[in-house]
Amino acid sequence: MGTASSRVIHKHFRLNHVKLKRAQKALAAATETETVERALDLAILEHERNRIAADANRRFVKSGIAMRDAFGAMHD
């Protein structure tokens, strides 16, 4: 998910070995570095999805559309 202008920096982390290996397997990553990169990409993607969903929800609520449940009851 990186771009051509992405800059690689060196960082040193103390990580739980078991958790890192489980994530590596779950993400089908070849290396520990690739595991961390994929996990970061997923976190960024999830944040963007949440932001888009929250924006859509705000627009929906602001639109003033009346909501009725299956029994016809109004909800505010």
CORJO-V886094 format. One record per residue. N is the residue number from 1. RES is the residue in three letters. PHI is phi in whole degrees, 0 to 359 (none if undefined). PSI is psi as a letter, one per 20 degrees, with the letter a starting at -180 (none if undefined). OMEGA is omega in whole degrees, 0 to 359 (NA if undefined). Layout:
# CORJO-V886094
n=N res=RES phi=PHI psi=PSI omega=OMEGA
n=N res=RES phi=PHI psi=PSI omega=OMEGA
This chain:
# CORJO-V886094
n=1 res=MET phi=none psi=i omega=179
n=2 res=GLY phi=289 psi=r omega=180
n=3 res=THR phi=247 psi=r omega=180
n=4 res=ALA phi=298 psi=h omega=181
n=5 res=SER phi=271 psi=j omega=179
n=6 res=SER phi=297 psi=q omega=180
n=7 res=ARG phi=249 psi=p omega=179
n=8 res=VAL phi=267 psi=p omega=176
n=9 res=ILE phi=237 psi=q omega=180
n=10 res=HIS phi=263 psi=p omega=178
n=11 res=LYS phi=228 psi=q omega=177
n=12 res=HIS phi=238 psi=p omega=183
n=13 res=PHE phi=236 psi=q omega=171
n=14 res=ARG phi=257 psi=o omega=185
n=15 res=LEU phi=240 psi=q omega=175
n=16 res=ASN phi=291 psi=o omega=185
n=17 res=HIS phi=299 psi=g omega=182
n=18 res=VAL phi=296 psi=g omega=180
n=19 res=LYS phi=297 psi=g omega=179
n=20 res=LEU phi=296 psi=g omega=180
n=21 res=LYS phi=293 psi=h omega=177
n=22 res=ARG phi=295 psi=g omega=178
n=23 res=ALA phi=295 psi=h omega=179
n=24 res=GLN phi=300 psi=g omega=178
n=25 res=LYS phi=292 psi=g omega=182
n=26 res=ALA phi=297 psi=h omega=182
n=27 res=LEU phi=268 psi=i omega=181
n=28 res=ALA phi=52 psi=l omega=180
n=29 res=ALA phi=266 psi=q omega=182
n=30 res=ALA phi=283 psi=h omega=184
n=31 res=THR phi=230 psi=r omega=177
n=32 res=GLU phi=293 psi=h omega=177
n=33 res=THR phi=298 psi=g omega=178
n=34 res=GLU phi=297 psi=h omega=178
n=35 res=THR phi=300 psi=g omega=180
n=36 res=VAL phi=295 psi=g omega=179
n=37 res=GLU phi=299 psi=g omega=180
n=38 res=ARG phi=294 psi=h omega=179
n=39 res=ALA phi=296 psi=g omega=177
n=40 res=LEU phi=296 psi=g omega=178
n=41 res=ASP phi=301 psi=g omega=179
n=42 res=LEU phi=295 psi=g omega=179
n=43 res=ALA phi=296 psi=g omega=179
n=44 res=ILE phi=295 psi=g omega=179
n=45 res=LEU phi=298 psi=g omega=180
n=46 res=GLU phi=297 psi=g omega=178
n=47 res=HIS phi=299 psi=g omega=180
n=48 res=GLU phi=295 psi=g omega=177
n=49 res=ARG phi=299 psi=g omega=179
n=50 res=ASN phi=297 psi=g omega=179
n=51 res=ARG phi=296 psi=g omega=179
n=52 res=ILE phi=297 psi=g omega=180
n=53 res=ALA phi=296 psi=g omega=179
n=54 res=ALA phi=295 psi=g omega=177
n=55 res=ASP phi=298 psi=g omega=179
n=56 res=ALA phi=296 psi=g omega=178
n=57 res=ASN phi=297 psi=g omega=178
n=58 res=ARG phi=299 psi=g omega=179
n=59 res=ARG phi=296 psi=h omega=180
n=60 res=PHE phi=296 psi=g omega=181
n=61 res=VAL phi=297 psi=g omega=181
n=62 res=LYS phi=294 psi=h omega=182
n=63 res=SER phi=293 psi=h omega=178
n=64 res=GLY phi=81 psi=j omega=179
n=65 res=ILE phi=297 psi=p omega=179
n=66 res=ALA phi=281 psi=p omega=180
n=67 res=MET phi=251 psi=p omega=175
n=68 res=ARG phi=236 psi=q omega=177
n=69 res=ASP phi=275 psi=a omega=184
n=70 res=ALA phi=297 psi=h omega=181
n=71 res=PHE phi=262 psi=j omega=178
n=72 res=GLY phi=87 psi=j omega=180
n=73 res=ALA phi=286 psi=p omega=178
n=74 res=MET phi=281 psi=q omega=176
n=75 res=HIS phi=230 psi=p omega=178
n=76 res=ASP phi=264 psi=none omega=NA
